[in-house]
Amino acid sequence: MAEERVFGMKPEAGRWLFVLLGLLMNLCLGAVYAYSVFKKPLQAMWGVTATQSGLPFMIFLAMFALFMALAGGLLGKWGPRRAGLLGGTLVGAGWILAGFAPSITWLTLFYGALGGAGVGIIYGCPIAVSTRWFPDRKGFAVGLTVMGFGLSALIMAPLMRTLIDHPSVGPLRTFTYLGVAFLVILILLSLPMRMPRDGWKPASWSGQPVRGGSGLDLDRVQMVRSGSFYALWGTYTIGCLAGLMAIGISSPVGEEVALLTPQMAALSVSVFAIFNGIGRPIFGWLTDRLTPRYAASLSFSLILFASALLYFWGEGSATVYFIAFILLWMNLGGWLAIAPTATSTLFGTRHYAKNYGLVFTSYGIGALLGNTLAGMIRDASGGYLPVFLPVMALAAAGLCVSAFLLKPPRAA
């Protein structure tokens, strides 16, 4: 049999280009993390409240998580190219139509529902491709692939701000201009996406199971019958909920607790976004090296440490603020690498798309609950430091679940 070629190169070299394509895809998809740039301009334009202007973002996250679960079978049946083309088309269409929305309700439908569904369909495609092409270093490859999602706001937020402030553009045309760009880029990046042939493995890899792996290939029904699934789903929910509770209030905590200027607090969020991005390959690599159980335990230990640091010593200290929030943002990004790597390590790669789609529903729950609880605690207590008490409790619970229950499932 002739040697499989990848982009005209030997597979072990050419497969890295799939990681690059996935990273570029995620730079487009992660633009949702910069949505806050639109909030005040939309409030001024339509006279809506802060809560109403946030509806498109919340619906986007909910549809993202929902369609990740629904699209797993589609990815397995169609393959990453066709699923990517569908998802990329919906993403572009959602952003383009958002530019013609006459009200916040229509913006929620176009940007939130349609755009979020598109991201849910396409998001799993580059992750599944990286997982299959890198059986020897899944975590590191997946971490690099999704790094673009975390770094996107660093690039997109200034670009959006420039377009919104331009007198001939404004907020609605900004949606349309970016939608056209995303449509073209995502379609072009989806075209080369493909899986390796069945049974392919790198010549330099002996094929031994990765550390902490089960050596099994479980379908979705078999996976949900194992205790390992509930341990992973629970820890992923806790990791996202605790992380999003904290990072969603980064800027106001900088102003009210660390006593930073508004400009410095806003700049700090851009710095934290860098660590959110680089946390993904770091924790992907750690998951390969330490197994999912110990990588998750390390993550929760760092979240607990950072939250305690803020709660007990954060008042008036810019140093404590920066150390703690760097750790919190890095660990939230880390869970976006730990969870997909753990899914393939514990349950195999044959049914990975369907399996990770189900596991990813925990992100949606964490995203919705995290932001809601942080606001409720702030309103009830009158300050931001009490938010970190439940974050500490959640991190401690996650540490216990990781250490004792996040194990490879046993063969039936």
C-alpha positions as CSV (number, residue, x, y, z in Angstrom):
1,M,0.0,0.0,0.0
2,A,1.4,3.4,-1.0
3,E,2.3,5.7,1.9
4,E,-0.5,8.1,2.8
5,R,0.5,11.7,2.0
6,V,-0.7,14.8,3.8
7,F,-0.5,18.1,2.0
8,G,2.2,16.5,-0.2
9,M,4.3,15.6,2.9
10,K,4.9,12.5,5.0
11,P,2.0,12.1,7.4
12,E,4.0,12.8,10.6
13,A,5.0,16.2,9.2
14,G,1.9,17.1,7.3
15,R,-0.5,16.4,10.1
16,W,0.7,19.5,11.9
17,L,-1.0,21.6,9.2
18,F,-4.4,20.3,10.4
19,V,-3.6,21.7,13.8
20,L,-2.8,25.1,12.2
21,L,-6.0,25.0,10.2
22,G,-7.9,24.2,13.4
23,L,-6.2,27.1,15.3
24,L,-7.2,29.5,12.5
25,M,-10.8,28.3,12.6
26,N,-11.0,28.8,16.3
27,L,-9.7,32.4,16.0
28,C,-12.9,33.1,14.0
29,L,-15.2,31.0,16.1
30,G,-13.9,32.5,19.4
31,A,-15.0,36.0,18.4
32,V,-18.0,35.4,20.6
33,Y,-15.8,36.1,23.6
34,A,-15.5,39.7,22.4
35,Y,-19.2,40.2,22.2
36,S,-19.1,42.6,25.2
37,V,-17.7,45.2,22.9
38,F,-21.1,45.4,21.2
39,K,-23.2,45.8,24.4
40,K,-23.1,49.5,25.1
41,P,-23.4,50.5,21.4
42,L,-26.5,48.3,21.2
43,Q,-28.0,49.7,24.4
44,A,-27.5,53.2,23.0
45,M,-28.9,52.4,19.6
46,W,-32.0,50.5,20.7
47,G,-32.5,51.8,24.2
48,V,-32.4,48.3,25.7
49,T,-31.1,47.3,29.2
50,A,-27.8,45.7,30.0
51,T,-29.6,42.4,30.6
52,Q,-31.4,42.6,27.2
53,S,-28.2,43.4,25.4
54,G,-26.6,40.3,26.9
55,L,-29.3,37.9,25.6
56,P,-27.6,37.3,22.2
57,F,-24.5,36.2,24.0
58,M,-26.3,33.9,26.4
59,I,-28.3,32.3,23.7
60,F,-25.2,31.9,21.6
61,L,-23.5,29.9,24.4
62,A,-26.6,27.7,24.9
63,M,-27.0,26.9,21.2
64,F,-23.2,26.3,21.0
65,A,-23.4,23.6,23.7
66,L,-26.7,22.1,22.4
67,F,-25.5,21.7,18.8
68,M,-22.2,20.3,19.9
69,A,-24.3,17.4,21.4
70,L,-26.5,17.1,18.4
71,A,-23.8,17.5,15.7
72,G,-21.7,14.6,16.9
73,G,-23.6,12.1,14.8
74,L,-23.5,14.4,11.8
75,L,-19.7,14.7,12.1
76,G,-19.4,10.9,12.3
77,K,-21.6,10.4,9.2
78,W,-20.5,13.3,7.0
79,G,-16.9,13.7,8.0
80,P,-15.1,16.9,9.1
81,R,-15.1,18.6,5.7
82,R,-18.9,18.5,5.0
83,A,-19.8,19.2,8.6
84,G,-17.3,22.1,8.7
85,L,-18.8,23.5,5.5
86,L,-22.3,23.4,7.0
87,G,-21.2,24.9,10.3
88,G,-19.1,27.6,8.7
89,T,-22.0,28.6,6.4
90,L,-24.3,29.0,9.4
91,V,-21.7,31.0,11.4
92,G,-21.2,33.4,8.5
93,A,-24.9,33.6,7.8
94,G,-25.7,34.3,11.5
95,W,-23.2,37.2,11.7
96,I,-24.2,38.6,8.3
97,L,-28.0,38.6,9.1
98,A,-27.2,40.1,12.5
99,G,-26.2,43.2,10.6
100,F,-29.8,43.6,9.4
101,A,-31.5,43.0,12.7
102,P,-34.2,45.6,13.5
103,S,-34.2,44.8,17.2
104,I,-32.5,42.9,20.0
105,T,-34.9,40.0,19.5
106,W,-33.9,39.5,15.9
107,L,-30.2,39.9,16.8
108,T,-30.7,37.2,19.4
109,L,-32.2,34.9,16.7
110,F,-29.6,35.6,14.0
111,Y,-26.4,36.0,16.0
112,G,-27.4,33.9,19.1
113,A,-29.4,31.1,17.7
114,L,-28.2,30.7,14.1
115,G,-24.5,31.7,14.7
116,G,-24.3,29.7,17.9
117,A,-25.7,26.6,16.2
118,G,-23.1,27.0,13.5
119,V,-20.3,27.2,16.0
120,G,-21.7,24.1,17.7
121,I,-21.5,22.2,14.5
122,I,-18.1,23.3,13.3
123,Y,-16.3,23.5,16.6
124,G,-15.9,19.7,17.0
125,C,-14.5,19.2,13.5
126,P,-10.9,20.4,14.0
127,I,-10.8,18.8,17.4
128,A,-11.9,15.4,16.1
129,V,-9.3,15.7,13.2
130,S,-6.5,16.5,15.6
131,T,-7.5,13.7,17.9
132,R,-7.4,11.1,15.1
133,W,-4.1,12.4,13.5
134,F,-2.3,12.5,16.9
135,P,-3.0,9.3,18.8
136,D,0.4,9.7,20.4
137,R,0.0,13.2,21.7
138,K,-3.7,14.0,21.7
139,G,-3.7,16.5,24.5
140,F,-1.0,18.7,23.1
141,A,-2.5,18.7,19.6
142,V,-6.0,19.4,20.8
143,G,-4.7,22.2,23.1
144,L,-3.0,23.9,20.2
145,T,-6.1,23.5,18.0
146,V,-8.4,25.2,20.5
147,M,-5.9,27.8,21.6
148,G,-7.2,30.1,18.9
149,F,-10.6,30.2,20.6
150,G,-9.1,31.6,23.8
151,L,-6.8,34.1,21.9
152,S,-9.6,35.3,19.6
153,A,-10.8,38.1,21.8
154,L,-7.3,39.5,22.0
155,I,-7.4,40.1,18.2
156,M,-11.1,40.5,17.6
157,A,-12.0,43.0,20.4
158,P,-9.8,45.8,19.1
159,L,-10.9,45.1,15.5
160,M,-14.5,45.3,16.5
161,R,-14.0,48.4,18.5
162,T,-12.3,50.1,15.5
163,L,-15.2,49.2,13.2
164,I,-17.9,50.1,15.6
165,D,-16.4,53.5,16.2
166,H,-15.9,54.2,12.5
167,P,-18.6,56.8,11.4
168,S,-19.4,54.8,8.2
169,V,-19.7,51.4,9.9
170,G,-21.2,51.2,13.4
171,P,-22.2,48.1,15.3
172,L,-24.6,46.5,12.8
173,R,-22.4,46.8,9.8
174,T,-19.6,45.4,11.9
175,F,-21.6,42.2,12.3
176,T,-22.0,42.0,8.6
177,Y,-18.4,42.7,7.6
178,L,-17.1,40.1,10.1
179,G,-19.7,37.7,8.9
180,V,-18.6,37.9,5.3
181,A,-14.9,37.4,6.4
182,F,-15.8,34.4,8.7
183,L,-17.9,32.8,5.9
184,V,-15.1,32.9,3.4
185,I,-12.3,31.9,5.9
186,L,-14.2,29.0,7.5
187,I,-15.3,27.5,4.2
188,L,-11.7,27.6,2.8
189,L,-10.3,26.1,6.0
190,S,-12.9,23.3,6.1
191,L,-12.1,22.1,2.5
192,P,-8.8,20.4,3.4
193,M,-10.1,18.7,6.6
194,R,-10.1,14.9,6.6
195,M,-9.4,12.0,8.9
196,P,-6.6,9.5,8.5
197,R,-7.4,6.1,7.2
198,D,-8.6,3.6,9.8
199,G,-5.7,2.1,11.8
200,W,-3.2,4.8,10.8
201,K,-0.6,5.5,13.4
202,P,2.7,7.5,13.4
203,A,5.7,5.5,12.4
204,S,7.5,6.7,15.5
205,W,4.7,5.5,17.8
206,S,4.5,1.9,18.9
207,G,0.8,2.0,19.4
208,Q,0.8,1.5,23.1
209,P,-2.2,3.0,25.0
210,V,-1.7,6.6,26.2
211,R,-1.2,7.0,30.0
212,G,-4.4,6.7,31.9
213,G,-6.2,5.3,28.8
214,S,-8.7,2.4,28.9
215,G,-7.8,0.9,25.6
216,L,-11.6,0.7,24.9
217,D,-13.7,2.2,22.1
218,L,-17.1,2.9,23.7
219,D,-20.1,4.3,21.9
220,R,-22.3,6.9,23.5
221,V,-24.7,4.4,25.2
222,Q,-21.8,2.4,26.6
223,M,-20.1,5.6,27.8
224,V,-23.1,6.9,29.7
225,R,-23.3,3.6,31.5
226,S,-19.8,4.1,33.0
227,G,-19.1,6.0,36.2
228,S,-16.2,7.6,34.4
229,F,-18.5,9.6,32.2
230,Y,-20.3,11.2,35.1
231,A,-17.0,11.9,36.8
232,L,-15.7,13.7,33.7
233,W,-19.0,15.5,33.0
234,G,-19.2,16.6,36.6
235,T,-15.6,17.9,36.8
236,Y,-15.9,19.6,33.4
237,T,-19.1,21.4,34.7
238,I,-17.3,22.4,37.9
239,G,-14.2,23.6,36.0
240,C,-16.3,25.7,33.6
241,L,-18.7,27.0,36.3
242,A,-15.9,28.0,38.7
243,G,-13.7,29.5,36.0
244,L,-16.5,31.5,34.4
245,M,-17.8,32.7,37.8
246,A,-14.4,34.2,38.3
247,I,-13.3,35.5,35.0
248,G,-16.7,37.0,34.1
249,I,-16.0,39.6,36.9
250,S,-12.3,40.2,36.2
251,S,-12.6,43.8,35.2
252,P,-14.9,45.0,38.0
253,V,-12.9,43.1,40.6
254,G,-9.8,44.9,39.3
255,E,-11.5,48.2,39.9
256,E,-13.4,47.6,43.2
257,V,-11.0,45.1,45.0
258,A,-7.5,45.7,43.6
259,L,-8.2,49.4,43.2
260,L,-7.0,49.6,39.6
261,T,-8.0,52.4,37.2
262,P,-10.7,51.4,34.7
263,Q,-8.2,51.6,31.9
264,M,-5.8,49.3,33.7
265,A,-8.6,46.9,34.6
266,A,-9.6,46.7,30.9
267,L,-6.0,46.2,29.8
268,S,-5.6,43.4,32.4
269,V,-8.4,41.4,30.7
270,S,-6.5,41.4,27.4
271,V,-3.4,40.1,29.3
272,F,-5.5,37.4,31.0
273,A,-6.9,36.3,27.5
274,I,-3.3,35.4,26.5
275,F,-3.1,33.0,29.4
276,N,-6.5,31.6,28.6
277,G,-5.1,30.7,25.2
278,I,-1.8,29.3,26.3
279,G,-3.4,27.3,29.1
280,R,-4.9,25.0,26.5
281,P,-1.8,23.5,25.0
282,I,-0.1,23.5,28.5
283,F,-2.9,21.5,30.1
284,G,-3.3,19.3,27.0
285,W,0.4,18.4,27.3
286,L,-0.1,17.8,31.0
287,T,-3.1,15.5,30.4
288,D,-0.9,13.5,28.0
289,R,1.9,13.3,30.6
290,L,0.0,13.0,33.9
291,T,-3.3,11.3,32.8
292,P,-6.7,13.1,32.9
293,R,-7.1,12.4,36.6
294,Y,-4.0,14.1,37.8
295,A,-4.2,17.0,35.3
296,A,-7.7,17.7,36.5
297,S,-6.6,17.5,40.1
298,L,-3.8,19.9,39.4
299,S,-6.2,22.3,37.8
300,F,-8.7,22.3,40.7
301,S,-5.8,22.8,43.1
302,L,-4.7,25.9,41.3
303,I,-8.3,27.2,41.1
304,L,-8.6,26.7,44.9
305,F,-5.3,28.4,45.5
306,A,-6.1,31.4,43.3
307,S,-9.6,31.9,44.8
308,A,-8.2,31.7,48.4
309,L,-5.5,34.1,47.5
310,L,-8.1,36.6,46.3
311,Y,-10.5,36.1,49.1
312,F,-8.0,36.4,52.0
313,W,-5.4,38.7,50.6
314,G,-6.8,40.4,47.5
315,E,-8.2,43.6,49.0
316,G,-6.1,46.5,47.6
317,S,-3.4,44.3,46.2
318,A,-2.7,44.5,42.4
319,T,-0.1,41.8,42.7
320,V,-2.5,39.3,44.2
321,Y,-5.1,40.2,41.6
322,F,-2.8,39.6,38.6
323,I,-1.4,36.3,40.0
324,A,-4.9,34.9,40.9
325,F,-6.7,35.9,37.7
326,I,-3.8,34.7,35.5
327,L,-4.3,31.3,37.2
328,L,-8.1,31.4,36.9
329,W,-8.1,32.3,33.2
330,M,-5.3,29.8,32.4
331,N,-7.3,27.0,34.1
332,L,-10.5,27.8,32.4
333,G,-8.7,27.5,29.1
334,G,-7.0,24.3,30.4
335,W,-10.4,22.6,30.8
336,L,-11.1,23.2,27.1
337,A,-8.1,20.9,26.5
338,I,-8.4,18.5,29.4
339,A,-12.0,17.5,28.7
340,P,-11.7,16.6,24.9
341,T,-8.4,14.8,25.6
342,A,-9.9,12.9,28.5
343,T,-12.9,11.9,26.4
344,S,-10.7,10.2,23.7
345,T,-8.3,8.8,26.4
346,L,-11.0,7.2,28.5
347,F,-13.6,6.3,25.9
348,G,-11.6,5.9,22.6
349,T,-11.6,7.7,19.3
350,R,-14.0,5.6,17.2
351,H,-17.1,7.4,18.5
352,Y,-15.3,10.5,19.7
353,A,-17.5,13.1,17.9
354,K,-20.7,11.8,19.4
355,N,-19.1,11.3,22.8
356,Y,-17.5,14.7,23.2
357,G,-20.6,16.4,22.0
358,L,-22.4,14.9,25.0
359,V,-19.6,15.7,27.4
360,F,-19.5,19.3,26.1
361,T,-23.1,20.0,27.4
362,S,-21.4,20.6,30.7
363,Y,-19.7,23.7,29.3
364,G,-23.1,25.2,28.4
365,I,-24.4,24.6,31.9
366,G,-21.2,26.0,33.5
367,A,-21.4,29.1,31.2
368,L,-25.0,29.9,32.1
369,L,-24.8,29.1,35.8
370,G,-21.4,30.7,36.3
371,N,-22.3,34.2,35.1
372,T,-25.7,34.1,36.7
373,L,-24.4,33.0,40.2
374,A,-21.6,35.6,40.2
375,G,-24.1,38.4,39.5
376,M,-26.6,37.1,42.2
377,I,-23.8,36.9,44.8
378,R,-22.6,40.4,44.0
379,D,-26.1,41.8,44.3
380,A,-26.8,40.0,47.6
381,S,-23.5,40.7,49.3
382,G,-22.7,44.1,47.9
383,G,-19.1,43.0,47.0
384,Y,-17.2,40.7,44.7
385,L,-14.9,38.9,47.2
386,P,-17.8,36.6,48.5
387,V,-18.0,35.2,44.9
388,F,-14.8,33.3,45.6
389,L,-16.2,31.3,48.5
390,P,-18.4,29.1,46.3
391,V,-15.5,29.0,43.8
392,M,-13.3,27.5,46.5
393,A,-16.0,25.0,47.5
394,L,-16.5,24.0,43.9
395,A,-12.8,23.6,43.3
396,A,-12.5,21.4,46.4
397,A,-15.4,19.2,45.3
398,G,-13.8,19.0,41.8
399,L,-10.5,18.0,43.3
400,C,-12.2,15.1,45.3
401,V,-14.1,13.8,42.2
402,S,-11.0,14.0,40.0
403,A,-8.7,12.2,42.5
404,F,-11.1,9.4,43.4
405,L,-13.5,8.9,40.4
406,L,-11.9,10.1,37.2
407,K,-10.6,6.7,36.2
408,P,-10.6,4.6,33.0
409,P,-13.8,2.6,32.6
410,R,-13.6,-1.1,32.9
411,A,-14.4,-3.4,30.0
412,A,-17.8,-5.0,30.4
